[in-house]
Structures are given as structure tokens and as C-alpha cells.
């Protein structure tokens, strides 16, 4: 399973100024900020073109519970998740040439931008093992979908709290003011991404257990053994 985060884990940034500071900077009279939060769930793509060796060597693959050098990957689910955000702001020019700014709308899309399910090309489509491997990978898909559905209300609640704590800012330029307006959102989304990733790792690990790996190796009369790469033959040279 490959996970590619769209945001790096960075230190948290102070969310906002206090309401007292906001009042003292003279930036008042802005309308409330609105939130538009959308869920992204890309359609599942299927790709059975990669071999067992290629799937095993795929960059970024999360190691399973059996992290042996001779382990092999019969199926793999790749998922890319993250968020896209757009912040709209209103500006006021003050008498001293500075600018007041306040977020007017936060438009955020969160979820899975890409999902690809692989079954190794050596496994014949329609075979018993193919069905078992595909069913295992679809459990990973189901975990992702359930987590996203469960987390979205929590994400909305956290963003609502961010909006409630955001206050107008005052800066020497519009670009500085816009950066200050965006800072609370960016800080909150980094923490949301980190929390989502940790919980996703925990739940996906409950699918990739040692017991499950052993079960798949035994089902279908041990069919998996027929498709595993054969170990290299070691030749002994005798001198006589």
C-alpha cells in the first residue's frame, strides 16, 4: 500500500491573534467567513500489468507485517490523498497606508485524489487466488472509504473552530495580509493531514496482519506457490 501525503509535517503555527488584539488593530466591519468543504473520492483504477517482482519493488510501498527480504507482493493498493484549498479575502486600505484583511470564504476539497488496485499479472484472472487477492485489496479500499466518511464531519468541526478563532489582520502590504489570513488554515490542515494519516496507518495495519498473509498463502490449495519467483540456483564449482 503506497501513501503519498500532499503536505509535509511541519511545526504548528500560532492560530490567530486574540480578539482583543484584533480590536486594537482597527480592523473591523468584515462579514463572517464561510466554509465550503467537499469530499473527494476518486474512482478506483485497476491495473494487473505489473509482475510480483515489480509490485514488491514499487517505490514507497508500505512494508507489511512480514518484512522479510524474500517476501513477495501478490496485490497492492495505491492511494494518494490530501487537500486542495482556496481562500478568498476582503481588504480595506487604512489611512496610514496599511491594509486590513479578513477571510471571506474557505473552499476546501479533502479526500483521495487517486486510487489504484493491483493484482500481480502472474495470477490468472478468474482463478481462486485472483479472487482472494482482489478481495484482500478491496478491504484496503473499504477501510479508506469508511475512514473518509467518518472523518469528514470531524474535519468540518475542526475547520469551523478555526474560522471562529480567525480575526482580521493588519499588514503593510496586501501580500503580507493574505499570508497572515491563510496561516491559520494551513496550520490546521497540516494537523488534520497528520491525524488522518496516523489513523489510516493504524486501520490498514489491521488488514495486513501476519494471520491474513498466512491465510492467503494457504488458500486455494496453496496456489500462491505456483506464481512466486523461483530462487536463484546456486552452482558449485569443484576443482579436482
Secondary structure as the mmCIF struct_conf table of DSSP 4:
data_model
#
loop_
_struct_conf.conf_type_id
_struct_conf.id
_struct_conf.beg_label_comp_id
_struct_conf.beg_label_asym_id
_struct_conf.beg_label_seq_id
_struct_conf.end_label_comp_id
_struct_conf.end_label_asym_id
_struct_conf.end_label_seq_id
STRN STRN1 UNK A 2 UNK A 5
BEND BEND1 UNK A 6 UNK A 7
HELX_RH_AL_P HELX_RH_AL_P1 UNK A 19 UNK A 24
TURN_TY1_P TURN_TY1_P1 UNK A 25 UNK A 26
HELX_LH_PP_P HELX_LH_PP_P1 UNK A 30 UNK A 33
STRN STRN2 UNK A 34 UNK A 41
HELX_LH_PP_P HELX_LH_PP_P2 UNK A 42 UNK A 43
STRN STRN3 UNK A 44 UNK A 47
BEND BEND2 UNK A 50 UNK A 50
HELX_RH_AL_P HELX_RH_AL_P2 UNK A 52 UNK A 56
TURN_TY1_P TURN_TY1_P2 UNK A 57 UNK A 57
TURN_TY1_P TURN_TY1_P3 UNK A 59 UNK A 60
STRN STRN4 UNK A 61 UNK A 61
HELX_LH_PP_P HELX_LH_PP_P3 UNK A 62 UNK A 63
BEND BEND3 UNK A 65 UNK A 65
TURN_TY1_P TURN_TY1_P4 UNK A 69 UNK A 70
BEND BEND4 UNK A 74 UNK A 74
STRN STRN5 UNK A 75 UNK A 93
TURN_TY1_P TURN_TY1_P5 UNK A 95 UNK A 96
BEND BEND5 UNK A 97 UNK A 97
STRN STRN6 UNK A 99 UNK A 119
TURN_TY1_P TURN_TY1_P6 UNK A 121 UNK A 122
BEND BEND6 UNK A 123 UNK A 123
HELX_LH_PP_P HELX_LH_PP_P4 UNK A 124 UNK A 124
TURN_TY1_P TURN_TY1_P7 UNK A 125 UNK A 126
BEND BEND7 UNK A 127 UNK A 127
HELX_RH_AL_P HELX_RH_AL_P3 UNK A 128 UNK A 165
STRN STRN7 UNK A 169 UNK A 171
BEND BEND8 UNK A 172 UNK A 173
HELX_RH_AL_P HELX_RH_AL_P4 UNK A 174 UNK A 205
TURN_TY1_P TURN_TY1_P8 UNK A 206 UNK A 207
BEND BEND9 UNK A 208 UNK A 208
HELX_RH_AL_P HELX_RH_AL_P5 UNK A 210 UNK A 222
HELX_RH_3T_P HELX_RH_3T_P1 UNK A 223 UNK A 226
TURN_TY1_P TURN_TY1_P9 UNK A 227 UNK A 227
BEND BEND10 UNK A 228 UNK A 228
HELX_LH_PP_P HELX_LH_PP_P5 UNK A 229 UNK A 235
#
